């Protein structure tokens, strides 16, 4: 897959002067003044691995990048009136080549890098970048990246596991479904996600009646008669659980969760990694101007939007919004403004999105969605907070382990 | 109706302080795909008729003979006879028309194309598109100056009010406002331009001469989360003294002093209130409440909500016939 995307150097050679030099004036307002260039890069680190269980979840080749293209279009439309021009390079890497690609990006004096990578790679890239650029995390959800391993040069546009778990927990408590049967995978990343649900249960007063591990024993994901065995195995796996209201799956590795709805021993709904899933965005979202956003994206990409696209879009829109408001292209000025209390950005979620000063996490409502629809949006109205209701989701200031 | 009045009836009207001529109130129901008609005297629903797919923006010609509806998902403007409720013809609108404003003379119509970053100008007599003006991302709010020389468009993701010259169709100024500007409304004297920002939670008061923001009106309601205060529709009384601002999911209308731009009062209405319309005598103000599927009626003199009227699914826009 990587081979289909040129490296940084190749892209720069292709775009050449047009990319590095200011473009001409594009409207009456900007006439007579030089266009300000604001350049960013999107670095997507693709893992080799098994395909997802459902073929509907196969990653499109332009995953994340399509969101970047929409953000640049949006930024440029505004930029036309402000005398600003935006660019974003699209770079793919493997975990092995990520560092070299990042170096190549930094060598081109690009000061904003949107990173789509797993927790460990994101942290390594943030450390590699140091004070040479600002990293915008558009994928990794690890709570450690906002906690003990937080970095001052990184803003998290992607919500954390804790935010996702809290969003689901608030809804389940509102439903009065406080007894959870937690099933987690056997991979290390599944433990982190399960820990977020355990923490959310304590925070909101739910009870985890049992925690059970689904061992990943490997094997082919798909066979000609796949569902036959699933139909036998899943009820057996879930039987003899204590009385519970709902089964919560923590399956970051994507090994088993989607097998569980309708296959459980007890007639109980499934949530978490399958069933009712907390998401940063969903292609069926229509409220708060979402319809227009979906239409624009689908016209550009010819497919429904994914969370990685939304998070990348949001990252680049934050840069665009900072450039519009400060009327500056100076990376330091944009960075300072994004991290200041004056910064906010609209993200089609019904309220302004802002950045937490204690861990650089973007505050945002979380959608709870089935395959077809948004079922609810958290925070739930009943959960109040002294500063922002959004801070009922995730790690609040007093509990944060982050120090910059 | 006036012609049918007898001398004694005219005398009676002259003697009462608030003559009650009945006007038709038209409400577009975004999800119900229909238009609800209310009698402004009895405050009862007197009819419902199909409004095309996803009807949102709604307005009426100054002579009251043509009712215009943005049928967003049909990509056109549907035109109805306000008396018979029959569709007479359609107008080209460009894709996804959301909101529009009619020139004070009754022609042309300026339409915001939300999906296409354009304002389309349509001649309502010849049905021809006169111009397409590129604006910011997600154009929505449309306002026109009382002298008809300037049209304002607000772009929701670009966060600007664009000033458009109605002679040349050129943008003459862009004013950066707060997040998601939804609506633009001049005061009748043309000395102030109010632009609401839904996510920003403010109304910018712009001086049309200098194109500078003179003041930002902010709102604070005890017991209502600040995030729920989302200003959308704005209407100003003919004397310019009172400004009404719909506050979306705060479920309230703010009453603002048109001279000092200070908030005077908050009126509790239905859920997710977006658009507003006065009766011609300014006795009543109607509000569309999208989440409670009703219209609230405000007594303007007393600033009191006097009635809720159930309408169709997700009422969006409202207009009152001039006669």
Interface residues (C-beta under 8 A of the other chain):
Chain A: X27 X28 X29 X73 X74 X77 X78 X80 X81 X82 X289 X292 X295 X296 X299 X324 X325 X344 X345 X346 X350 X351 X352 X388 X389 X390
Chain B: X96 X114 X115 X117 X134 X136 X137 X138 X155 X156 X157 X158 X159 X160 X162 X170 X171 X174 X176 X179 X180 X199 X200 X201 X225 X227 X230 X249
